Amino acid sequence: AAIGCTLECAGVDNSEPISGSPWTTRWCSFVYPADYYYEYTECDSTGSRWRVAIPHSPGACDGLPEPVKGTECTFSCRAGQFLEMSAQECTPCAAGSYSLGSGIRFDQWDATPPGFSTSITTFAVVSCSVSDNLPVSTWVPQGSYMESNRDECAVSLIYAVHLKKQGSVTFDYQYPDNNLLFEFFIQNDQCQETDQTGVKKWLKLTNHGEWATHSVSLKSGSNVLYWRTGAVLMGSKVVKPVLLKNVQIEGVAYTSECFPCKPGTYSTEPGSDSCLPCLRDTYSGHGASSCTLCNTTTHYASEGSGECNQRPPCSKKDHFQIHTACDSEGKTQIIYKWIEPKICLEGVSGAVPLPPSGEHKPCPPCNPGFYNNNTAVCSPCQPGTYSDGTKVCKRCPAGTEPVLGYEYKWWNVLPANMKTSCFNVGNSKCDSMNGRRGAVLTDTDEGTTIFRTTHPLYVPAPSMSLIGESGTEFGRVVFEFETECSSDCELYFMTDVNRKSTTVVESWAGNKTRQLYTHIMTKNASVSYTWAFQRTNQAWDVRYKVHDVARIFSVTVSNALDGQSSECRACALSSRPSGSLCVPCPPGHYIDPRSSKCTECPPNTHLVPRTTMGADTCRPCGPGSRSSKEHSLCFSDCQFSHTDGNVTLSFDFGPMGSVGTLMNGPSFTSKGTKYFHQFNISLCGGEERMALCSDNVTDLPTSEGQGEKAEATNAVKTFICQSTIIPASGRGLHTALSSQSINLANTFLGVTVANALEGIQSRPELFSQSARKVPDVNFFYRSLEPTSSCESGRSAVVTLRCRPQMSAQGQLTVPSECPAGTCDGCTFHFLWESSGACPTCTEMDYHQIEGACRGGHQDMLYVWTEPKLCMGGVSLPEKRTLLCENMDFFIRLSASLGALTALLLVVLTCYFWKKNKRLEYKYSRLIMSANKECEMPGADSCAVMEGEENDGDMDDDVVYTKPSLLGKLKAIASKGKGDRYENVQLNSSHPKALVWS
């Protein structure tokens, strides 16, 4: 300082003189290691890189350490270690933390981890940021998992990562609701989507409560990961969200820090690659190296808990009842036990004590197909035997066979082929996360043991391969249930075919009285049935106080290969000498009760499902239909005729095509998402020409089914089906989405021009009236599957109308009053206008036109009668040419004959006129001579007989008779023979007087 030295330091230069001193100093801002962190640059062409310091605060670049040579690009640390950037060496993780080495893991979701973001793709009319009375459309962290949105908005959870080498991404998820779309895809830094098959992009549905694992390979370089969800249709039901956890990414080459253990886990040793969960009644905080024991007197903790919970007072739902083993007297006793592990407190205010044991009662019987031989366990009967639940299994008599299936009426213990489990719903905890049972077996007031649940749980039956019987029904499930709800509870019934995906068949919300439900299985496959009950969607603190219950009284599954038998049925006998054994009848055959032989159904009849005895099991097909070769169903062969009076109309609907398609709409949801309803209709043909509605989102093949061309699980193949179609533009997708396929009609009833058939009424007033003479033809269909709103099942009427101006495929429409195709939700109406719906042409539909005769030839033409109301059938005859005479010859001949006739008439007229004059003259003379008072002049030429002059005084009377026309003609004809005289009869007063001329 004496020589004027200046203090140099790294930092900001704030030089100023010191008062009263010649010294000058710099006030510096020092940079500490906590103010920056290290990163590597991109590898160059030689495979080298540099380590640089990056400040946490942007812009504060002064005083940072100089870049130094970095490690090789292929360098990586082992699991349990991290790369300490200051020394550029692999260092073991401290206790309470872990490392994957060349990967990163996200398993703590108290908040959205750094690097993750959400994005809303708004393709709807209404904004997707906030919905009425619903949370924001986004992914929400829920502690141990991320929860997706529930609305129609397409919301993406995004994470960008740069991989130094080829790696992978693996994550666990729950996807229980097919009303929500869930896709996972990857883009590069150019926003180009990497090649992925539908199996990798669209994720499979999961069973309720089960977590599925999904893994996709990643390329080196930049990768942007997208988890995108959005409801297909909101409707009135609450959609279950997608849950995501344990996201692990491999290929980052190194990690510069270790990850602390999340609450409820710990790691005691340095260099750990994972954390262990805390045991029951212990807990741990963030980054713990050990777990702490709870005060078990007042608190408890389930396995993997991050805190201790206070024990609540005991309530009714904390205990359950069981039946003791049957004693030597065949009696049992109902006793009550606390659900283990016990978490409630007795003897405090509001606590409910454990009820006392009940009285000894006779042991309830076993379920049908089982027996109890004075033991506490019900054992299944041996194959070929049956039981109604008593102590003995009986063998079926000769000529009968056991009916296989499952029938549960008593719930002393949960059947061995059933299990219960709890699953997370929404943003709430699972009731059985504390390790308690989810199912409670109890008794009703009537003494019937039932299945009762007060928790969200599912009870799947075992996978059962069904025996195929004649008809479209392979088996059925019948169960009796009721619900008591004070909140928004809901009971679900689901199926899982061939272990592909669980599909909700039917659900019931709110209070439901005791009732039966029947589900018909139409596929010969391995199937599991699941019952799930959700008490409420509200938060845990509210849900814990809700005591809603669902009760299942009985479950019956018919036609299961591995089932038990409760009864025997008559069967067909073999014709061989040792033929006392039952043999299966071929398709379309029934058992004749008299001979116990298989007999084929008559033509055009179908075998009623679940009936095989007697000829009355073969029911005739409806009008205008025929049966398949196996007599499994009735269908139209596209030929139909109708007679009205003496006119018969014949129709051939073959040109209209095997399947007609109609896409109505568009329709829009409350948020503006556009969707369509697509109907596929099979008009003619049997099983090989059925309509097919597929699901290209959730219906994905499994690893077991690869290499097999199996039919999709959620695909619907029937006469009439419906799918919900979301166009590609509606959600920014590459292809349109097809989902929610349902069966509208799987039974063909008949075809007729009448407006009603078997209780189904067509409604022609829904469509514009046709002024044509050709009647409309109605195809009637019905579905075997009842729904909650249509207890007798759905039905459909397809009206065919003749439109000659249209093509053969024509046009399908729905009523304008009912754009969804139905006005009541149970009966669907369609109008199919086509030229193929016109009758076939006959000779009565055309007429002949004669052409002019030219050059001795005449053409004969044939034209259709207008308007033409027929198609196909007979063709117009070819034009014919006939020989003919020229018209000029006939004209000249006619003129000549006319002139000759006119001349003859003139001559005859003149002749008769002259003749008439002569006769008139003679007549006048005769009159004059006969008149005495008058003097008549004498005739000019008159012959006087002898003695006339002497007798001049005589008074003579002259009588003239006028000749007839025939006489005149005769007279003319006789002139040529010399008879020139005309005789006139005269009457005289003298008898001998004669007068002549």
NUBA-39837 format. One record per residue (C-alpha): residue in one letter; x, y, z. Coordinates in steps of 0.5 Angstrom, whole numbers, padded with zeros to 4 digits, always signed. Layout:
N
AXYZ/...
//
This chain:
997
A+0000+0000+0000/A+0006+0005+0001/I+0008+0004-0006/G+0001+0005-0008/C-0001-0002-0010/T-0008-0004-0012/L-0012-0010-0009/E-0013-0014-0015/C-0019-0019-0015/A-0024-0023-0019/G-0030-0019-0019/V-0034-0013-0021/D-0029-0007-0021/N-0032-0001-0017/S-0025+0003-0016/E-0025+0009-0012/P-0020+0013-0008/I-0020+0012+0000/S-0021+0019+0003/G-0015+0022+0006/S-0011+0017+0003/P-0007+0016-0003/W-0009+0009-0004/T-0014+0007-0009/T-0018+0000-0008/R-0023-0004-0012/W-0029-0007-0008/C-0030-0014-0011/S-0036-0019-0011/F-0033-0025-0010/V-0036-0031-0014/Y-0037-0038-0010/P-0038-0045-0012/A-0045-0045-0011/D-0046-0039-0016/Y-0045-0044-0022/Y-0045-0051-0024/Y-0041-0055-0029/E-0044-0058-0036/Y-0040-0061-0042/T-0040-0058-0049/E-0042-0062-0055/C-0037-0067-0057/D-0033-0065-0063/S-0031-0070-0069/T-0025-0072-0065/G-0030-0075-0059/S-0027-0069-0054/R-0031-0064-0050/W-0030-0058-0045/R-0032-0057-0038/V-0035-0050-0037/A-0038-0047-0032/I-0045-0044-0032/P-0048-0039-0027/H-0055-0040-0024/S-0056-0033-0025/P-0057-0031-0033/G-0052-0026-0035/A-0047-0026-0029/C-0041-0029-0033/D-0035-0025-0029/G-0030-0029-0025/L-0033-0036-0027/P-0027-0041-0028/E-0024-0042-0034/P-0026-0048-0039/V-0022-0054-0038/K-0021-0061-0042/G-0027-0066-0041/T-0027-0073-0040/E-0028-0077-0046/C-0035-0078-0049/T-0036-0085-0048/F-0034-0084-0041/S-0040-0086-0036/C-0041-0088-0028/R-0043-0094-0025/A-0050-0095-0022/G-0050-0092-0015/Q-0044-0087-0017/F-0045-0080-0020/L-0040-0076-0024/E-0037-0070-0019/M-0036-0065-0024/S-0030-0061-0020/A-0026-0067-0020/Q-0029-0070-0026/E-0029-0077-0023/C-0034-0082-0021/T-0036-0081-0013/P-0041-0086-0009/C-0047-0083-0007/A-0048-0081+0000/A-0053-0085+0004/G-0060-0083+0003/S-0059-0082-0004/Y-0058-0087-0010/S-0056-0086-0017/L-0057-0090-0024/G-0051-0089-0027/S-0052-0087-0034/G-0060-0086-0033/I-0065-0082-0029/R-0071-0083-0025/F-0077-0079-0023/D-0081-0083-0017/Q-0083-0077-0013/W-0089-0072-0015/D-0090-0068-0010/A-0089-0062-0015/T-0088-0063-0022/P-0080-0065-0023/P-0076-0060-0026/G-0075-0061-0034/F-0083-0063-0034/S-0088-0058-0037/T-0095-0059-0039/S-0098-0057-0046/I-0106-0056-0048/T-0107-0057-0055/T-0114-0053-0056/F-0118-0056-0062/A-0124-0055-0059/V-0129-0049-0060/V-0128-0047-0052/S-0122-0046-0049/C-0119-0052-0045/S-0115-0048-0040/V-0121-0048-0034/S-0128-0052-0034/D-0134-0050-0030/N-0134-0053-0023/L-0128-0058-0026/P-0120-0057-0024/V-0115-0054-0029/S-0114-0058-0035/T-0107-0061-0034/W-0103-0066-0031/V-0103-0066-0023/P-0098-0068-0018/Q-0100-0073-0013/G-0094-0075-0009/S-0093-0082-0011/Y-0096-0081-0018/M-0098-0076-0023/E-0105-0075-0025/S-0108-0074-0032/N-0114-0069-0034/R-0121-0072-0034/D-0124-0067-0039/E-0124-0067-0047/C-0118-0063-0048/A-0112-0066-0051/V-0106-0065-0045/S-0099-0067-0046/L-0094-0068-0041/I-0087-0066-0044/Y-0080-0068-0042/A-0074-0066-0046/V-0068-0070-0046/H-0061-0071-0049/L-0058-0078-0050/K-0051-0079-0051/K-0052-0086-0053/Q-0058-0090-0055/G-0062-0091-0049/S-0069-0093-0047/V-0075-0090-0043/T-0079-0094-0038/F-0085-0092-0034/D-0091-0095-0030/Y-0098-0093-0031/Q-0105-0094-0030/Y-0110-0093-0035/P-0117-0096-0033/D-0122-0092-0037/N-0123-0093-0045/N-0127-0087-0045/L-0120-0083-0044/L-0115-0083-0050/F-0108-0084-0047/E-0102-0084-0052/F-0094-0084-0051/F-0090-0082-0057/I-0083-0079-0058/Q-0081-0073-0062/N-0074-0070-0064/D-0071-0063-0064/Q-0074-0062-0071/C-0081-0064-0068/Q-0081-0070-0072/E-0085-0076-0069/T-0080-0082-0069/D-0083-0088-0072/Q-0087-0092-0068/T-0093-0098-0069/G-0099-0097-0066/V-0097-0102-0060/K-0092-0097-0058/K-0096-0091-0059/W-0103-0093-0056/L-0102-0096-0049/K-0107-0102-0047/L-0112-0101-0042/T-0110-0104-0035/N-0114-0108-0030/H-0117-0103-0024/G-0111-0103-0019/E-0106-0106-0023/W-0100-0102-0026/A-0097-0104-0032/T-0090-0102-0035/H-0089-0099-0042/S-0082-0099-0045/V-0079-0095-0051/S-0072-0095-0054/L-0069-0088-0055/K-0064-0086-0060/S-0058-0082-0059/G-0059-0074-0059/S-0065-0070-0057/N-0071-0074-0055/V-0078-0070-0053/L-0083-0075-0049/Y-0090-0074-0050/W-0095-0077-0045/R-0102-0074-0048/T-0109-0075-0045/G-0116-0073-0047/A-0123-0076-0046/V-0127-0079-0052/L-0133-0076-0050/M-0135-0073-0043/G-0142-0075-0042/S-0145-0075-0036/K-0140-0080-0033/V-0134-0078-0029/V-0128-0081-0033/K-0122-0084-0029/P-0116-0081-0030/V-0109-0084-0032/L-0104-0085-0027/L-0096-0084-0028/K-0090-0086-0024/N-0083-0089-0024/V-0081-0085-0030/Q-0074-0088-0032/I-0069-0086-0038/E-0063-0089-0040/G-0057-0087-0044/V-0055-0080-0041/A-0048-0083-0040/Y-0047-0080-0034/T-0051-0076-0028/S-0048-0070-0024/E-0052-0071-0018/C-0055-0077-0014/F-0063-0077-0013/P-0065-0076-0005/C-0070-0082-0003/K-0077-0080-0003/P-0081-0080+0003/G-0082-0087+0006/T-0076-0090+0003/Y-0069-0090+0005/S-0062-0092+0003/T-0057-0094+0009/E-0050-0095+0005/P-0047-0090+0000/G-0047-0092-0007/S-0054-0095-0007/D-0057-0095-0014/S-0064-0095-0011/C-0068-0094-0004/L-0072-0099+0000/P-0079-0098+0003/C-0080-0097+0010/L-0083-0102+0014/R-0090-0102+0017/D-0091-0097+0023/T-0084-0093+0021/Y-0083-0087+0017/S-0078-0083+0014/G-0077-0076+0011/H-0074-0073+0004/G-0067-0076+0003/A-0067-0081+0009/S-0062-0086+0011/S-0066-0090+0016/C-0073-0090+0018/T-0076-0088+0025/L-0081-0092+0029/C-0088-0089+0030/N-0091-0088+0037/T-0096-0094+0036/T-0100-0093+0042/T-0103-0087+0038/H-0101-0087+0031/Y-0099-0092+0026/A-0096-0092+0019/S-0097-0097+0013/E-0091-0099+0009/G-0087-0094+0005/S-0091-0088+0009/G-0087-0081+0010/E-0091-0080+0016/C-0095-0083+0022/N-0102-0082+0022/Q-0106-0082+0028/R-0111-0088+0030/P-0118-0086+0029/P-0124-0089+0034/C-0126-0096+0032/S-0132-0096+0027/K-0137-0101+0024/K-0132-0102+0018/D-0126-0104+0022/H-0129-0111+0024/F-0132-0116+0020/Q-0135-0123+0021/I-0133-0130+0020/H-0136-0137+0021/T-0133-0142+0025/A-0131-0149+0022/C-0137-0153+0023/D-0137-0158+0029/S-0139-0165+0030/E-0146-0163+0031/G-0146-0159+0024/K-0146-0152+0027/T-0142-0146+0026/Q-0142-0139+0030/I-0141-0132+0027/I-0135-0129+0031/Y-0133-0122+0029/K-0125-0120+0028/W-0122-0113+0028/I-0119-0112+0021/E-0111-0113+0021/P-0107-0110+0022/K-0111-0106+0027/I-0111-0098+0026/C-0117-0096+0031/L-0117-0095+0038/E-0122-0098+0043/G-0124-0095+0049/V-0124-0087+0047/S-0130-0083+0045/G-0134-0085+0039/A-0131-0092+0039/V-0135-0098+0037/P-0134-0104+0041/L-0133-0111+0037/P-0140-0114+0037/P-0140-0121+0041/S-0140-0127+0038/G-0147-0130+0035/E-0151-0136+0037/H-0149-0143+0034/K-0153-0144+0028/P-0153-0150+0023/C-0148-0149+0018/P-0150-0146+0011/P-0149-0151+0005/C-0143-0150+0001/N-0144-0147-0006/P-0147-0152-0011/G-0142-0156-0014/F-0138-0157-0008/Y-0139-0161-0002/N-0137-0161+0006/N-0136-0168+0009/N-0136-0165+0016/T-0130-0161+0015/A-0130-0153+0015/V-0127-0153+0008/C-0132-0154+0002/S-0129-0158-0003/P-0130-0159-0011/C-0134-0165-0013/Q-0130-0170-0018/P-0131-0169-0025/G-0138-0173-0027/T-0141-0171-0021/Y-0145-0166-0018/S-0148-0163-0012/D-0153-0158-0009/G-0148-0156-0004/T-0150-0162+0001/K-0145-0167+0004/V-0145-0172-0002/C-0143-0171-0009/K-0147-0175-0014/R-0146-0178-0020/C-0150-0176-0026/P-0155-0182-0028/A-0154-0186-0035/G-0156-0181-0041/T-0154-0175-0037/E-0148-0170-0036/P-0146-0165-0031/V-0148-0158-0033/L-0141-0154-0032/G-0140-0147-0029/Y-0140-0143-0023/E-0145-0142-0018/Y-0144-0138-0011/K-0150-0137-0006/W-0146-0137+0000/W-0140-0133+0002/N-0137-0136+0008/V-0130-0135+0005/L-0128-0132-0001/P-0128-0137-0006/A-0121-0139-0008/N-0122-0137-0015/M-0123-0130-0013/K-0119-0125-0010/T-0120-0118-0008/S-0116-0112-0009/C-0116-0104-0008/F-0114-0099-0013/N-0113-0092-0013/V-0118-0087-0016/G-0117-0080-0018/N-0113-0076-0013/S-0115-0080-0007/K-0111-0085-0003/C-0114-0092-0003/D-0117-0095+0003/S-0113-0101+0003/M-0106-0098+0003/N-0106-0099+0010/G-0106-0106+0009/R-0113-0108+0011/R-0117-0113+0007/G-0122-0109+0002/A-0128-0114+0002/V-0132-0116+0008/L-0137-0122+0008/T-0143-0121+0013/D-0150-0123+0013/T-0157-0120+0012/D-0163-0120+0016/E-0166-0125+0013/G-0160-0130+0014/T-0157-0130+0007/T-0150-0129+0007/I-0148-0124+0002/F-0142-0121-0001/R-0141-0114+0002/T-0136-0109+0000/T-0134-0102+0003/H-0128-0100+0000/P-0126-0099-0008/L-0124-0106-0010/Y-0125-0111-0015/V-0127-0118-0015/P-0125-0122-0021/A-0127-0129-0023/P-0122-0134-0026/S-0120-0134-0033/M-0125-0139-0036/S-0125-0142-0043/L-0133-0143-0045/I-0135-0149-0048/G-0139-0147-0055/E-0146-0149-0056/S-0150-0148-0062/G-0152-0141-0063/T-0149-0134-0062/E-0149-0135-0054/F-0143-0139-0051/G-0144-0137-0044/R-0147-0132-0039/V-0146-0129-0032/V-0152-0128-0028/F-0151-0124-0021/E-0156-0121-0016/F-0154-0114-0013/E-0156-0108-0010/T-0152-0101-0008/E-0154-0096-0002/C-0151-0090-0003/S-0151-0083+0000/S-0146-0080-0005/D-0143-0081-0012/C-0142-0088-0012/E-0142-0093-0018/L-0141-0100-0019/Y-0138-0103-0025/F-0138-0110-0028/M-0132-0111-0033/T-0130-0116-0037/D-0123-0118-0040/V-0122-0123-0046/N-0116-0127-0047/R-0112-0123-0042/K-0112-0117-0047/S-0115-0111-0044/T-0121-0110-0039/T-0127-0107-0041/V-0133-0104-0038/V-0139-0107-0040/E-0144-0104-0035/S-0144-0099-0029/W-0149-0097-0024/A-0149-0090-0020/G-0153-0088-0014/N-0158-0093-0010/K-0160-0099-0014/T-0165-0104-0011/R-0164-0111-0011/Q-0164-0114-0018/L-0161-0119-0023/Y-0157-0117-0029/T-0155-0122-0034/H-0149-0121-0039/I-0148-0126-0045/M-0142-0128-0048/T-0142-0129-0055/K-0134-0131-0056/N-0131-0137-0055/A-0125-0135-0051/S-0122-0134-0044/V-0125-0129-0040/S-0125-0126-0033/Y-0130-0122-0030/T-0129-0116-0025/W-0134-0112-0020/A-0131-0106-0018/F-0134-0101-0013/Q-0132-0094-0012/R-0136-0090-0006/T-0134-0083-0009/N-0129-0079-0013/Q-0128-0074-0007/A-0122-0073-0003/W-0119-0078+0002/D-0122-0074+0008/V-0129-0074+0005/R-0129-0081+0003/Y-0127-0084+0009/K-0133-0081+0013/V-0138-0084+0007/H-0140-0091+0009/D-0144-0093+0002/V-0144-0100+0000/A-0145-0105-0005/R-0147-0112-0004/I-0147-0118-0009/F-0152-0123-0007/S-0150-0129-0012/V-0146-0130-0018/T-0147-0135-0023/V-0143-0137-0029/S-0145-0142-0034/N-0142-0146-0039/A-0135-0146-0036/L-0130-0151-0038/D-0126-0152-0031/G-0133-0150-0027/Q-0137-0155-0022/S-0144-0158-0023/S-0150-0157-0019/E-0154-0161-0024/C-0155-0166-0030/R-0158-0165-0036/A-0160-0170-0042/C-0155-0172-0047/A-0154-0175-0053/L-0152-0182-0053/S-0147-0186-0058/S-0149-0191-0063/R-0143-0195-0062/P-0144-0201-0057/S-0141-0198-0052/G-0145-0192-0053/S-0148-0191-0046/L-0143-0185-0046/C-0145-0178-0048/V-0143-0175-0054/P-0143-0168-0057/C-0148-0166-0062/P-0146-0163-0068/P-0148-0156-0069/G-0155-0155-0071/H-0157-0161-0068/Y-0162-0163-0062/I-0163-0169-0058/D-0169-0173-0059/P-0172-0175-0052/R-0175-0181-0055/S-0168-0184-0058/S-0163-0180-0054/K-0160-0179-0061/C-0158-0172-0065/T-0163-0170-0070/E-0161-0164-0074/C-0166-0158-0074/P-0171-0158-0080/P-0169-0153-0086/N-0170-0145-0085/T-0170-0146-0077/H-0165-0144-0072/L-0163-0147-0065/V-0165-0143-0059/P-0159-0142-0055/R-0158-0146-0048/T-0163-0151-0051/T-0162-0158-0054/M-0168-0162-0052/G-0174-0163-0057/A-0176-0161-0063/D-0179-0155-0061/T-0172-0152-0059/C-0171-0151-0067/R-0175-0145-0068/P-0177-0142-0075/C-0174-0136-0078/G-0178-0130-0079/P-0181-0128-0086/G-0176-0127-0092/S-0170-0131-0088/R-0167-0137-0088/S-0162-0141-0083/S-0155-0142-0084/K-0152-0149-0085/E-0150-0150-0077/H-0157-0147-0076/S-0154-0142-0071/L-0157-0136-0074/C-0162-0133-0079/F-0161-0128-0084/S-0163-0126-0091/D-0160-0128-0097/C-0162-0122-0101/Q-0168-0125-0104/F-0175-0122-0103/S-0182-0123-0106/H-0189-0119-0105/T-0195-0121-0107/D-0201-0115-0108/G-0207-0118-0111/N-0205-0121-0118/V-0198-0117-0118/T-0192-0120-0115/L-0186-0116-0114/S-0179-0120-0113/F-0173-0116-0110/D-0166-0118-0111/F-0162-0113-0106/G-0155-0116-0107/P-0153-0110-0111/M-0153-0106-0105/G-0147-0109-0102/S-0146-0114-0096/V-0145-0108-0091/G-0147-0101-0091/T-0144-0095-0088/L-0147-0089-0085/M-0143-0083-0081/N-0148-0078-0078/G-0147-0072-0075/P-0142-0068-0074/S-0144-0067-0067/F-0140-0063-0061/T-0139-0064-0054/S-0139-0059-0049/K-0132-0057-0050/G-0133-0057-0058/T-0130-0063-0060/K-0133-0066-0066/Y-0134-0073-0067/F-0139-0078-0071/H-0143-0084-0070/Q-0141-0089-0075/F-0146-0095-0076/N-0145-0101-0080/I-0151-0105-0083/S-0150-0112-0085/L-0156-0113-0090/C-0156-0120-0093/G-0151-0126-0091/G-0149-0130-0085/E-0143-0130-0081/E-0138-0129-0086/R-0142-0122-0088/M-0143-0119-0082/A-0141-0112-0080/L-0135-0110-0076/C-0134-0104-0072/S-0127-0104-0069/D-0123-0100-0064/N-0116-0098-0066/V-0114-0094-0060/T-0115-0099-0054/D-0116-0106-0058/L-0108-0107-0058/P-0105-0114-0059/T-0101-0118-0054/S-0095-0121-0054/E-0098-0128-0053/G-0102-0126-0059/Q-0096-0124-0064/G-0096-0128-0070/E-0103-0130-0069/K-0109-0127-0073/A-0114-0126-0068/E-0120-0122-0068/A-0119-0116-0064/T-0122-0116-0057/N-0126-0110-0057/A-0128-0111-0064/V-0136-0112-0065/K-0138-0117-0071/T-0146-0117-0071/F-0151-0115-0076/I-0151-0107-0074/C-0146-0104-0070/Q-0144-0097-0068/S-0137-0094-0067/T-0135-0087-0064/I-0131-0083-0069/I-0126-0077-0068/P-0123-0074-0074/A-0116-0073-0075/S-0117-0066-0075/G-0121-0066-0068/R-0115-0067-0064/G-0109-0066-0069/L-0108-0074-0070/H-0105-0077-0076/T-0111-0082-0077/A-0118-0082-0074/L-0120-0085-0068/S-0125-0091-0067/S-0127-0092-0060/Q-0133-0094-0056/S-0136-0100-0061/I-0143-0103-0059/N-0147-0108-0061/L-0154-0106-0064/A-0157-0112-0067/N-0154-0119-0067/T-0161-0123-0069/F-0165-0122-0075/L-0172-0123-0075/G-0175-0122-0082/V-0176-0118-0088/T-0183-0115-0089/V-0187-0110-0092/A-0191-0109-0086/N-0189-0104-0081/A-0189-0109-0075/L-0186-0115-0073/E-0185-0119-0067/G-0187-0113-0062/I-0182-0108-0066/Q-0185-0102-0070/S-0182-0098-0075/R-0184-0091-0076/P-0185-0089-0083/E-0187-0082-0081/L-0180-0080-0079/F-0178-0080-0086/S-0181-0077-0092/Q-0186-0080-0095/S-0185-0084-0102/A-0190-0083-0107/R-0188-0089-0111/K-0192-0095-0113/V-0187-0100-0110/P-0188-0101-0103/D-0182-0100-0097/V-0179-0106-0095/N-0177-0107-0088/F-0171-0111-0085/F-0172-0112-0077/Y-0167-0114-0072/R-0166-0115-0065/S-0160-0115-0060/L-0160-0121-0054/E-0156-0116-0050/P-0160-0112-0045/T-0158-0105-0042/S-0159-0101-0036/S-0164-0097-0040/C-0167-0102-0045/E-0168-0108-0041/S-0171-0112-0047/G-0165-0110-0051/R-0164-0106-0057/S-0168-0107-0064/A-0167-0104-0070/V-0171-0103-0077/V-0168-0102-0084/T-0173-0099-0089/L-0171-0100-0096/R-0174-0095-0101/C-0174-0096-0109/R-0170-0090-0112/P-0168-0091-0119/Q-0164-0085-0120/M-0159-0087-0115/S-0153-0092-0115/A-0154-0099-0113/Q-0150-0098-0106/G-0155-0092-0105/Q-0155-0087-0099/L-0157-0089-0092/T-0160-0084-0087/V-0163-0083-0080/P-0169-0079-0078/S-0168-0072-0078/E-0172-0071-0071/C-0167-0077-0068/P-0160-0075-0071/A-0157-0081-0067/G-0161-0086-0070/T-0166-0087-0064/C-0171-0083-0061/D-0171-0087-0055/G-0165-0090-0054/C-0167-0097-0055/T-0170-0097-0062/F-0166-0095-0068/H-0169-0093-0075/F-0165-0093-0082/L-0167-0091-0089/W-0163-0094-0094/E-0165-0091-0101/S-0162-0095-0107/S-0164-0097-0114/G-0162-0104-0111/A-0168-0103-0107/C-0173-0103-0113/P-0176-0110-0116/T-0173-0114-0121/C-0176-0112-0128/T-0181-0117-0132/E-0185-0117-0138/M-0190-0113-0135/D-0185-0107-0134/Y-0184-0105-0142/H-0188-0105-0148/Q-0188-0105-0156/I-0188-0099-0161/E-0189-0101-0168/G-0184-0097-0173/A-0186-0094-0180/C-0186-0099-0186/R-0181-0096-0191/G-0178-0100-0197/G-0182-0106-0195/H-0179-0107-0188/Q-0182-0105-0181/D-0178-0104-0174/M-0181-0107-0168/L-0178-0103-0162/Y-0179-0104-0154/V-0178-0099-0149/W-0179-0099-0141/T-0186-0096-0138/E-0184-0090-0135/P-0183-0088-0130/K-0178-0094-0129/L-0179-0097-0122/C-0175-0104-0123/M-0168-0106-0124/G-0164-0112-0127/G-0169-0118-0128/V-0171-0119-0135/S-0168-0115-0141/L-0171-0111-0146/P-0172-0115-0153/E-0168-0113-0159/K-0171-0109-0164/R-0174-0113-0169/T-0175-0112-0177/L-0181-0115-0181/L-0183-0115-0188/C-0189-0110-0190/E-0193-0108-0196/N-0192-0101-0198/M-0197-0096-0196/D-0197-0092-0203/F-0200-0099-0206/F-0206-0099-0201/I-0207-0092-0202/R-0208-0093-0210/L-0212-0099-0209/S-0217-0095-0204/A-0218-0089-0209/S-0220-0094-0214/L-0225-0098-0210/G-0227-0091-0208/A-0228-0088-0215/L-0232-0095-0217/T-0236-0095-0212/A-0238-0088-0213/L-0240-0089-0220/L-0244-0095-0218/L-0248-0091-0213/V-0249-0085-0218/V-0252-0090-0224/L-0256-0094-0219/T-0259-0087-0216/C-0261-0085-0223/Y-0264-0092-0225/F-0268-0092-0219/W-0270-0085-0220/K-0273-0086-0227/K-0276-0092-0224/N-0280-0089-0219/K-0282-0084-0224/R-0286-0089-0228/L-0289-0092-0222/E-0291-0086-0219/Y-0295-0084-0226/K-0298-0091-0226/Y-0300-0090-0219/S-0303-0083-0220/R-0307-0086-0226/L-0310-0092-0222/I-0312-0087-0216/M-0316-0083-0221/S-0319-0088-0224/A-0322-0091-0218/N-0325-0084-0216/K-0332-0084-0218/E-0333-0077-0216/C-0327-0075-0220/E-0326-0076-0228/M-0319-0079-0228/P-0316-0079-0235/G-0314-0085-0239/A-0308-0088-0238/D-0303-0087-0244/S-0302-0094-0244/C-0307-0099-0241/A-0310-0105-0244/V-0317-0106-0244/M-0320-0112-0243/E-0326-0114-0247/G-0333-0112-0245/E-0330-0106-0241/E-0333-0101-0245/N-0340-0104-0244/D-0339-0104-0237/G-0337-0097-0236/D-0342-0096-0231/M-0339-0101-0226/D-0336-0098-0220/D-0329-0101-0219/D-0324-0100-0213/V-0317-0100-0215/V-0312-0103-0209/Y-0305-0102-0210/T-0300-0105-0206/K-0293-0101-0205/P-0287-0106-0207/S-0282-0107-0202/L-0275-0106-0203/L-0273-0113-0203/G-0279-0114-0209/K-0276-0108-0213/L-0269-0111-0213/K-0272-0118-0215/A-0276-0114-0220/I-0269-0111-0223/A-0266-0118-0223/S-0272-0121-0227/K-0272-0116-0233/G-0266-0120-0236/K-0271-0126-0237/G-0277-0122-0240/D-0281-0121-0234/R-0283-0114-0236/Y-0289-0113-0232/E-0291-0111-0225/N-0297-0114-0222/V-0302-0110-0218/Q-0308-0113-0214/L-0314-0110-0215/N-0320-0110-0211/S-0327-0109-0215/S-0334-0109-0213/H-0335-0115-0218/P-0332-0121-0216/K-0330-0123-0223/A-0327-0116-0225/L-0319-0116-0226/V-0315-0110-0227/W-0307-0111-0229/S-0302-0107-0233/
//
